[in-house]
Amino acid sequence: MRMPLVRPVEKFVESDSKLHRIQKWFQRRQWKLEEPFEYTLPGDGDFIVIPAGFTFDFASIPRLFWPILHPVGLLLIGSIVHDYAYRYHYLKTTLGAKMRLDRKQADRLLREITEAETNIKIGSWLAWAAVRIGGRRPWSKKA
């Protein structure tokens, strides 16, 4: 599998006031896909694509838990797909069709992708449990 090509989104700009820079300091780092990311979903084998330009924060995990589940570690691939599904409530196939998802399906995909990519069941189940507990509000912020 080819890894996604990402870069950090510029957090500070010259015109930011000092107060605005302080506020940004505490915000989650945003990342941007530099090219489309194609992925074959575990299980049914659907081939999806996340378009270039998509911005995301990997996994929204409080820093306290990073030693167990780091957002740019085990969850890297699953969190890109999961963030896209949460924002748009669908995934795009490489043929351009939209696969509609409900929240439960999106959360299950995070677990399945993480397990398929890492072979670590406990980490994928912990991530799944976290999004089941804390994902209701982010899911409702549909684009």
Backbone torsions as a table, in degrees:
resi	resn	phi	psi	omega
1	MET	NA	136.8	177.1
2	ARG	-84.5	134.4	179.8
3	MET	-75.4	150.4	178.4
4	PRO	-70.1	144.4	176.1
5	LEU	-93.9	111.5	-176.8
6	VAL	-126.7	159.2	172.4
7	ARG	-143.1	151.9	178.6
8	PRO	-69.9	143.1	174.3
9	VAL	-78.8	135.8	-179.2
10	GLU	-55.9	124.8	-176.6
11	LYS	-86.8	-38.8	-177.1
12	PHE	-118.1	143.5	173.8
13	VAL	-125.2	156.5	-176.3
14	GLU	-53.2	-37.7	-174.4
15	SER	-78.4	-4.0	179.3
16	ASP	-64.5	135.8	172.9
17	SER	-73.1	166.5	179.2
18	LYS	-61.5	-40.1	179.3
19	LEU	-63.3	-43.5	179.7
20	HIS	-63.2	-38.1	177.6
21	ARG	-65.4	-39.6	178.5
22	ILE	-64.7	-43.3	178.2
23	GLN	-61.1	-43.6	-179.0
24	LYS	-65.5	-29.1	-179.4
25	TRP	-57.2	-34.0	-176.2
26	PHE	-93.0	-2.0	178.5
27	GLN	-82.3	155.3	177.0
28	ARG	-67.5	143.9	176.7
29	ARG	-67.1	133.5	176.5
30	GLN	-101.6	146.1	180.0
31	TRP	-125.1	158.2	-177.6
32	LYS	-133.6	134.4	174.2
33	LEU	-72.9	127.0	-179.4
34	GLU	-84.9	-21.4	177.7
35	GLU	-147.1	161.5	179.4
36	PRO	-58.0	142.6	178.1
37	PHE	-110.6	114.6	179.9
38	GLU	-100.6	140.5	-175.5
39	TYR	-149.6	140.2	174.7
40	THR	-95.5	118.3	-177.5
41	LEU	-68.2	140.7	176.4
42	PRO	-66.1	156.6	177.5
43	GLY	88.8	-91.7	-174.8
44	ASP	-80.8	-14.5	176.0
45	GLY	76.9	16.0	176.1
46	ASP	-60.4	140.3	-178.5
47	PHE	-101.7	114.3	-176.3
48	ILE	-113.0	165.8	176.3
49	VAL	-138.3	132.6	172.4
50	ILE	-102.1	123.0	-171.8
51	PRO	-70.3	152.1	173.4
52	ALA	-57.8	145.6	179.6
53	GLY	93.9	-11.7	178.6
54	PHE	-65.5	129.3	178.7
55	THR	-106.3	144.4	-174.0
56	PHE	-158.9	172.3	-179.4
57	ASP	-119.1	22.7	-171.0
58	PHE	56.5	-130.6	-177.5
59	ALA	-99.2	135.2	-179.4
60	SER	-84.8	74.5	-176.2
61	ILE	-109.0	128.3	176.1
62	PRO	-56.6	141.5	-176.9
63	ARG	-54.4	-30.2	178.9
64	LEU	-54.6	-33.6	-176.1
65	PHE	-96.4	0.8	-178.1
66	TRP	-58.1	-33.7	177.4
67	PRO	-61.4	-24.9	179.9
68	ILE	-93.1	-49.4	-178.8
69	LEU	-132.5	94.1	179.3
70	HIS	-82.5	135.0	-175.6
71	PRO	-62.5	-24.7	-178.8
72	VAL	-109.0	16.9	178.6
73	GLY	-105.5	-112.1	-176.3
74	LEU	-58.5	-28.2	-173.6
75	LEU	-93.0	4.4	-171.7
76	LEU	-51.6	-59.7	-175.8
77	ILE	-68.5	-48.9	-178.6
78	GLY	-59.8	-35.6	-177.0
79	SER	-73.0	-30.1	176.2
80	ILE	-64.6	-49.3	179.8
81	VAL	-63.6	-43.4	-179.1
82	HIS	-63.9	-44.7	179.0
83	ASP	-61.0	-41.2	178.6
84	TYR	-64.3	-45.0	179.5
85	ALA	-62.3	-39.0	179.3
86	TYR	-67.8	-37.5	-177.9
87	ARG	-73.2	-41.2	-172.0
88	TYR	-110.2	-11.5	-178.6
89	HIS	64.0	23.4	173.3
90	TYR	-158.5	166.3	170.1
91	LEU	-122.5	149.4	178.0
92	LYS	-97.7	135.5	172.5
93	THR	-81.6	165.7	179.1
94	THR	-66.6	-15.8	177.0
95	LEU	-89.2	-0.1	177.2
96	GLY	95.3	-6.1	179.2
97	ALA	-73.4	153.7	178.1
98	LYS	-104.7	125.9	174.8
99	MET	-96.1	103.5	179.0
100	ARG	-67.2	141.2	179.9
101	LEU	-132.3	144.6	167.6
102	ASP	-95.1	174.1	-175.3
103	ARG	-61.4	-40.9	-179.5
104	LYS	-61.0	-41.8	178.7
105	GLN	-66.5	-41.5	179.3
106	ALA	-63.0	-42.2	179.4
107	ASP	-67.1	-39.2	177.9
108	ARG	-63.3	-38.5	177.7
109	LEU	-61.1	-41.0	176.9
110	LEU	-56.5	-46.3	-179.8
111	ARG	-64.1	-47.0	-177.1
112	GLU	-66.2	-42.8	179.7
113	ILE	-66.1	-44.7	-179.7
114	THR	-61.3	-42.8	179.0
115	GLU	-66.8	-41.6	179.8
116	ALA	-64.3	-37.6	-176.5
117	GLU	-81.1	-28.8	-173.1
118	THR	-113.2	-21.5	-175.0
119	ASN	63.6	24.8	179.4
120	ILE	-116.4	98.2	-175.6
121	LYS	-63.3	-43.6	-174.7
122	ILE	-62.4	-40.8	178.6
123	GLY	-64.7	-41.5	-179.9
124	SER	-68.2	-36.2	177.7
125	TRP	-71.6	-36.5	175.7
126	LEU	-62.9	-44.4	178.6
127	ALA	-62.5	-43.7	178.8
128	TRP	-60.0	-46.3	179.9
129	ALA	-61.0	-40.2	-179.6
130	ALA	-63.3	-43.2	-179.6
131	VAL	-74.3	-28.1	175.4
132	ARG	-67.7	-37.0	180.0
133	ILE	-76.5	-46.0	-171.4
134	GLY	-107.0	7.8	-173.0
135	GLY	-94.3	-5.3	-176.1
136	ARG	-59.0	-48.8	-178.1
137	ARG	-65.9	-48.9	177.5
138	PRO	-59.5	-36.2	-179.8
139	TRP	-62.2	-36.3	-177.0
140	SER	-74.8	-9.5	177.7
141	LYS	-87.7	54.6	-177.3
142	LYS	-67.4	141.9	179.5
143	ALA	-68.0	NA	NA
